[in-house]
Amino acid sequence: MSCSRQPVGRRRALAAGTGLVTGAFLPLAGASRTAAAAPARESPLAAAPAYTNPVIWQDFADIDVIRVGATYYASASTMHYSPGAPVLRSYDLVNWEIAGHSVPTLDFGAKYDLNGGRGYVRGIWASSLAYRPSNRTFYWLGQIDFARTYVYTATAVEGPWSRLTTISTPYYDAGLLVDSDDTLYVAYGNTTISVAQLSRDGRSQVRTQQVFTTPSSVGTLEGARFYKINGQYYIFLTRPANGQYILKSSSGPFGPYTMRQVLLDLRGPIPGGGVPHQGGLVQTQSGAWYYLAFVDAYPGGRMPALAPVTWTPDGWPVVQLVNGAWGTSYPSPAVPTPPRQVTPMIGVDTFDGTTLKPRWEWNHNPDNTKWSVDNGLTLRTATVTNDLYWARNTLTHRIQGPASTATVELDFSAMRDGDRAGLALLRDSSAWIGVKRDGGATRVVMVNGLTMDSNWNTTGTGTEVASAPVSGGRIRLRASADIRPGAPRPGTFSYSTGGTAFTRLGPAFSMGNDWRFFMGYRFALFNHATQALGGAVRITRFELSTP
C-alpha cells in the first residue's frame, strides 16, 4: 500500500483507480492439490443459494485472509486509527464480524498521539496475518513509516496481542508464510520483490534475497501475499489499482519465479467503483478456493468482494467471472453450518459494560485518562484546540454502504464554555453537527469547511453555517451519508430535542471521492475544548442504520 512517501510508481498507478494489498499464508491441513492463476475466464455456475458483492460494504482495505480449522480470519489497514489492524472473523466467507485488533496501540512515536505531530495517512497498512499451527499462535507483521517491521502475536484473535519483535528491515507490503516445515518467510517489495527468512522464533531476519523484478511492460507490482500450495510457492501481487498478478516457483521460496496475469481492468461488482484487486486467496474445508479482494469505492473507502477461483492443470489460479466481470452474485461457499451468527456491523451500541466494542477506533491514540465506558461512553475534553484534526479522543465508526445513518444520544450538561462536542463526517474534508457552549449559552450548530492539504496539514478549521438555541442537557444528533462511489456524495445533518421528530440543520455536505487519503469517510464522536479542559459529555446510545 502507499503512503505519503511511497514510491512514485505507486502514486501514479493509484491515480487511475485506487487499491492496496496485504497477504499471508496459512498451511491448510488436507488442502487439495491445486495451483494458482491465469487470465480470468468465465465458467458456468449452478443454481444455489447466493451471496452478493461486496460481502462487506464497509472500509476494509489491503485484505489478508486465512482459514484456521472451520473459521476464516481477515486483516485490514487502518492507517492512523487506533487500535490498528482489525481482525475480522467469518464461518462462511460471506458474513463477517470484527473480532479484535492485532495492534493494540500505535506506539510508533509521538505523532500517533497527536503530540507535536500527526500520523494521518501513515501507520497500519498493507500488513499480514498468519497462523502457526506448531505453537497455535496468530502472527501479525507490518512495517511502519518505511523504517522497521513489527511483529505481534496472540493465541486468540480477540487478544491480548503483544509485540514479539522489531526487525530493522522495513518489509514493504509484506506477506507472511508459515511453511510446511514451520519456517517463517516474508515476501515484500515494490516492483523489486524480495523474500526474507526469519529465525525459528520469528524475532529476527536470517536471510533476504531479491527474487523478482517486475517487467517494465507491467509497471508496478506490490502488496505481496505468500503461499505454498501443492509444494509450489506463490507470491500474489497487485498492480495498483487495476490488476493482479501471481509469481510461481517450483524450486523453493527464493525462486526462480515465473509470472502470470490474474486480472487486469476487470469490471467490478460495485457501480461506479474500481477494479477488484489486492487481497488474498483462501481454501475452504471442502477444497474450493476463493479470492477476497477489495474494490475502490470512495467516498466510503475500499470494500471487500469475494469471487470463486479454479486452477489450471499446470497450477495457475483463475478467477471465475459472470458476464465477463467480477460477479455481483455467486453461489455461496459450501461450508458447514456456522456454530453461531456473527455480530452485525450495524445496529445499536449502548456502550454496555466497561470496554469499547471492536467496531470502534480512535483517530490516533487516545488519552486514556480522558474517556471511560460504564454503561455509557464519557468523553472528557483532552485537547484545547479549534482544529478537530488536532483534537484527541475522537472516536470513529465505519459508514455502512451504500447509505446509512448514525444517530447519537448526547448528554451535554457537563460541557464548559468553549467546548465543542458532536457527530462528524470525518476525512480530509469534514463537517459536523454538534453542541457549542459559549458565554453560558448553548447552541446546536452545523459546521463545514474542515479541510486538509495533500500533506495532511489543516487548511480550514471549519465555518458555522447553521445554528439553533437548545436548552436542557440532552440532544439527539444525526448524520446521514450516501457513499455510493463514482462521484462526490451528500451527507446531511439533523437533530432532535424531544420526541421522534428530527430537524434538518444546514446544507448538504459534499463528501469527496478522491482516493489519496486512502481511508474512507467515517462517523466520528468528539468533544474538545477551545478554552480550557474540564468539560465532559456522555453518549448513552449510538445507532447505525440503513434505509
N, C-alpha and C positions, 0 to 999 in steps of 0.2 A: 504494500500500500504506500501511498505517497504522503509526504509531509511538506512543511514549508521549505525544507532544504533537500527535498528528494532529487534524484537525478532528473535532468531536464527532459529526457525522453518520456518519462512517466507523465509529467505535466502536459506535454504536447499531445500525447496519446489520449489522456483523460479528457482533454478539451473536446474530443469527438463524442464523448458519451458519459463515461464515468465507470469506475469499477475497481475493486481491490480483491485481495486474496487472503487465504490462510490455509495451511494444510498440515495434516499429520496422519500417522498411520497406526492402526490397531490390528495386530495379527489376530485373525479370526479363526477360532477353532472350527475345523470342519468346512472351511471355505472351499467352494467349488473351484475346480481348476479352470481359470479364465485368464483374460489378459486385459489390455487397455485400448484406447480409441482411435478410430479413423474418421474421415469426414462424415458428418451427421447424415443419416438417411432415415427414410420412413419405414414403418413396419405396421402390419395390421394389428389392431388392438381389439381384443374380445370384449363383449359387453360385460361389465362388472360394476360393483359399487365404485364410485369415482370420487376423486378429490379435485379441488380447483386450486389453481395458482393465482397469486402467491400463497404458499401454505402458511406464511406468517406475513400479515400486512402491517408490520412494524419494522423499524430501522435496526436490522442486524446484519452487518456487513463483514466481509473478509472471513467467510464461514469456514470452520473446520468441523468435520462431522465424523464420529466414530460410533461403534457399537460395542457394548460390553454385555455379554450374555443376551438378554432379551430387551435391553434398554439402549436407546440411542441418546447420544450427547452431542451438542454443538457449542462452539465458542465463537465469539464475535468481537469486533473492535468497539471501543468506547472512547478513544481519544482522551480528552481532558476530564471525563466524567469519572466519579469515584463512588463506590468501589468499581474496579475495572474488570474487563474480560468476563462478561456474564457467561454462565454455563446453562444452556437450555437442555431440557430433558423431554424425551418422547418415547412412546412404546410402539408407534406405528409410522413414524417419519412424517406424519401429516399434522397431528395435534401436538403442540409444544407448550411447555411451561418454563418459567425461569426458576432454576433450582438454586443458584448461588452465583458467586463471583470468584474467579481464580486469584485476583489481585485485590486484597482487602483494602489497601490504601496506596495512593500514588506517592510513595516515599522516595521520589527520584529527584528531589530538590525543592527549594522554597517556592519556585514558580508554580508548583502544583498545589500550593497552599494559598495562592493569591497573595503572596508575601514578597513584595518587591519585584515581582514578575508574574507573568501569566503563561499558562500552558495550553492555550487554545490551539487546536489542530496539531497537537503533539501527543505524547502519552501512549496509550494502548492501541495498537493497530497491527494488522497482518501478523498475528501470533499463531501459536499452535497448541493443540490439545491432544494428548495421547494417554493411553492406559498401559501399564506394565504389569502383566499377569504375575510375574515372578514375585513381586512384593505387594501386589494388589493395590497399586498406587496410581493416581492420576498425576500427570505432569502437564504444566503449562510453561511454554517457553516463548519469549519475545524480546526484541531489542528495543531500547528506549533512547531516543534523541541521537541515534546514529553513533552512540558512544560505547555501549556494552549490552550484553544479553543477560536477562534474568530468568531463573527457573524457579517455579513454585510447585509445591506438591501437596496432595491431600489424599486421604484414604476414602473420602466420600465427597462428591461434588458440592454438597451443602457446606463443606468446610469442617473444621478450620483449615484454611490454606496457609502455608508458611513458606518463606523463601528458603530454597535449598542452597542456591549458589548464585554468584555473579561471575560471568565469563567475559573476559576483556574483548573478545571478538564480537562486534555487532552483527548478528545473523539477520540480515535484511530480508523481510518477508519469508520467514522460516517455516519449514515443515519438519516435524519431529517423527522419526521412525523408530519403533521398537522392533528390532529384527527378530527372526525366529530363534536365534541363539542368544537373545536378550541383550545384544549390543545396541547402543543408542547412536543413531545417526541424525544429522541435520542437513537438509538441503536448503540453500538460500542464495540470494543474489538478485541483481537486476541486470539483464542482458547477459552478463557473465555469471553462470550458475556454478556454485561450488557445493561440495559435500564435506562435512566435518564429522569426525568420530569423537564421541565423548568417552570419558573414563567410565569404568563399570559402575561407579556410584553416581554418575551424572553431574559431577561437580566441576569438571574441567575438560578442556579440549585436548585430545590425544594427537589429532592429525586433521589437517584440512587440505583440500585439493580442488582446483578448478576442474570441472568435468564437462562443461559445455559452453560454447559461445554462440549466441543467437545469430543466425544469418541476417545480414542487412536487409534482405528482402522481407523478413518478418518484422523487424524493428525491435520493440521492447518485449521481453518476457520477464515475469516476476511472479511473486505470490505462490511460492512453492508449497506443494503437498507431496509427501514422500510415502511410497507404498512398496511392499513386497507381496506379489501375487503370483502364485504358482511358480515360485523360485526365481522370478524375474523382478527387477527393480524398476519402479516408475516414478518420475517426477512430473507432477501435474502443474502446469504453469498457465498464467493468464497473459494475454496481450491486452493491456488496458486500452479502451474499455469495451472492446468489441470482439474478442477472440479467446479461444482456449486451445492450448497445445499440450502434448504429452511427450516425455522422453522415456525411452525404454532401454534397459541394459540387461543382457544375459550373462554378463561377466562379473557381476558384483556391484556394490553400491558406488564404487568410484569409476564405473564405466568401462569401456566407452558407451555413449548413449546415441541412439538414433531418435529422430523427431518425427512426429506426425501431427497434423492439424486435427483438432476435435471439432471445433466450430468456428465460424467467422461470419460476422454480420448477420447473425441468426435473429429472425423476428421473435420478439419476446412475448410473454403472456399478459403483460400489463399495457393497455392502450396508452400511448404517449411515453412509455418507458423505454429503457435501453435494452441492450443485448444481455441475456443471462450469461454470467461468467464468474470466475474467481470464487470457487467453492471447493467441495471435496466429494470423493467417491466413498460409498459405503455399501456393504453387502448385508442382506437380510439373513435371518436364520435359515430360510429355505433356499438360499443361494442366489437370489435375484440381486442385481446391482442397481444403484440409484446415484444420481448426481444432484447434490444440493448446492445450487449456485445462488447468486443474488442478482437482482435487477435494479439498475439505477432508476429511481422513481422520485425525483425531487419535485416538490419541496419536502416530501415526507422522509426521504432518505433512500436506503437500499434494502430491498425486500427479498427474502428467501423464496426461491422457486425450486420445485422438485421435478425431475424427469427420470424415467427408467433408462437404463443403459444395458446394451448387449455387447458381446465381444466377438471379434473376428477370429477365425481359426488360428491365425498367426499371432494373436494376442494383443489386439488394439481395441479400445472401447469405442462404442458407437452410441451417441445419444439418439433415443427414439423420438421421432418427430410426428406432428399431427398437421397435415396440410402444409408441409414444408416449414413449419415453425415449431418452437418450443410450445407444447400444448398448454392451453388454458385449463384442460382437464385430462386426467389419465385414470385408468383403473387403480384403485387403492392397492398399496402393497399387501401381499398375502402374509400376514403375521398372526401370531397367537392373540387371543383376546387379551386386551390390556388388563393388568391387575387392578386398575382404578382409572378414573377420569383425571386428566391433568388439570391443574389450576388455571382457570381462564386468565388471559392477559388483560381483559377488560372487566368492568364491574365496580363494585363499591369497596372502598377501604375505609374503615372507621378507626384505623390505627389502634386496633385492639392489641393487648399485650404490651410489651416493653421494647420491642425491636421493630425496625422497619422491614417490610416485606421486600423480597429481592427485585420487585418491579421498579424500585426507586433507586436513583443515582444522583449524587450531588454534582453541581457544577464546581469542579476542582474539589480538593479535600475540604471537609467541613471543620469548623472549630467545634469539637465535641463537647465543650463546656457550655455551648450556647443553644443546644437543642436537646429534646428528650421526647420519648414516646411513653405514654402511660394512659392507655385507652383514650388517645387523642395525641396530636402532634403539637408540641410547643416549640416555636421558633423565637428565640430571643435575639435582639439585634447583635450582630457580630462585627459589623463594619460601619464606620462613618464615611459615607461617600454619596455623591449624587449620581454615580455611574453604576448601573446594575451589573455591568460586566466585571466590576471590581468587588461586588458585594459577596461576601462569603455566606455559606449556608443557604444557597439557592438550591432547592430540591426539584429534580426533574422526573418526568414520566413520558415515555414514548407516546406518540399520537397513533391511534388506530386508523388505518386506511379502509376504504378510500376517503371517508369523512367520519369525524367523531366529535363529541362534545365532552368537555371536562367541567364539572360543577363542584364548587368548593364551599363548605360552610365555615365561615371565619368569625371567630370571636376577637374583636379588636379593642376590647375595653381596657386593656393594659398598654396600649400604644402611648408613646410620648410625643411631644412636639418635635416636628422634623422627621418623624418616622414615615416610611412608605412600605406597605405590605399588600400583596395581592397575587394575581394569577397572570402569567405571561405566556406569550408565544415566543419562544427563545431560540435565537440563532444569531447570525452575524448582522441581521436586520430584524429588530424585535419590536413588540408592542405589548402593552399590558392594561389590565383593568385592576383597580385596587383602591385602597384607602390611604388618603393623606391626612395627617393631623398637623395643623399649623395654628399657632396662637390660640390653642384651646378649641379650635373648630375642626370638625371632621367632615370630609367630603369623599364621595366615591368619584374616581376620575378614570378617564381613558387616556393613555399616553402612547404616542408612537414616535418614530424618528430616532430610535436607539440603533446606532449603526457602528460597524467596524470597517476598516480598510482591509486591503489584501494582505497586510502584515498582522492583522488581528489587533490593531490598536483602535481604541474608541474614537470615532469621528462625530458621534452625536449621542448626547445623554438623554434625549427624549423631549418631546413637546406635548404639553397637556392640550388636548383637542376637545374634550368634553368633560363636564362635571355636574354633580348634583349634591346638595347637602344631605347628610344622613345623621340620624340620632340613634341613641341606644348603644348597644355594644355588639350586635351580631348582624351579619350580612351574608348573602349567598352570591358568589361570583361565578360567572360562566364564560367560557371561551369555546367557540366552535371553529373547527379547522377542516377545510377541504384540501386534501393533499394529493389529489389526482395529479399525475405527472404530465409534463408536456407544456406547461405554461405556468406563470405565477397564479396563485390561487388565493381566494379570500379567507381571512379569519375575522370573526366578529365577536363582540363582547356584549354582555348584558349582566344585570344584577337584580336581586330581589331583596327587599327588606321585610317581607312577610308574605304569608300565603304561598301560592304556587306560581303567580304571575311574575314574569321577568321583563325588565325594561331594557331595551337596547340602548347602548351608550356609545356614541362616537361613530365615525365612519368605518367601513370595512377596511381591514388592513391587508395589503397585498404581500403574500408570502412568496419570496423569490425562489426560483428553481435553479440557481447557479449551483454547480457541484463542488466548488472549491473549499467550502467549509467542511465538506465530507459528511459530517453528521447532519441528519435531517432536523426539521423543527421539532421542538418538544414543548409540552406543557411544563410550566415551572412555577413553583410556590416560593415566595420570597418575603423577607422582612429585613429592611436595613434602615439605618439611621442616617440623617444628614446633619444632625447637630451633636448628639451625644448618645452613648449607649445606655441601656437600661430598660427599654421598652420590650414588649413581647406580644405575640399573637398566638392564638390556639386554633388549630384546624381540627374539627371533630369529624369531618366526613369529606371524602373525595370520591366522585363517581365519574367513571369513563364509560360513555355510552355511544352507541351507533344509531343512525336513523332507522 
